[in-house]
Amino acid sequence: MENNTSKQTKLHVKKGDTVMVIAGNAKGKTGVIKQVIVEKSRAIVEGANLQTKHVKPSASNPQGGIEKREGSIHISNLMVVENGKPVRTGRKVNEQGKLQRYSKVTGKFIA
């Protein structure tokens, strides 16, 4: 029996961030995050971790075939990119009193 009162986790990346893959087969590639899967702590990055998918013929696609899809990557293997370089991030209280991500290199807030 599952507990429905799950705690919301804060991640260092979010949808729309430009990130660099720092480990795995896609190491060194950069891309924009399309989707974040919070339950599994994984993200789908545009153009990284491409996987081959065999598609059966259907009414909409009578030919079928092989297509490339982006697979998910664990967020521990991703770093936010700022000015073309990957940076470590932290959390700081901004002027409005809210916690916001910031770059540990420049000290500036990340939108």
Sequence and secondary structure as in RCSB ss.txt:
>XXXX:A:sequence
MENNTSKQTKLHVKKGDTVMVIAGNAKGKTGVIKQVIVEKSRAIVEGANLQTKHVKPSASNPQGGIEKREGSIHI
SNLMVVENGKPVRTGRKVNEQGKLQRYSKVTGKFIA
>XXXX:A:secstr
   S       S  TT EEEE SSTTTT EEEEEEEEGGGTEEEETTSSEEEEEE   SS TT EEEEEE EEEG
GGEEEEETTEEE EEEEE TTS EEEEETTT  B  
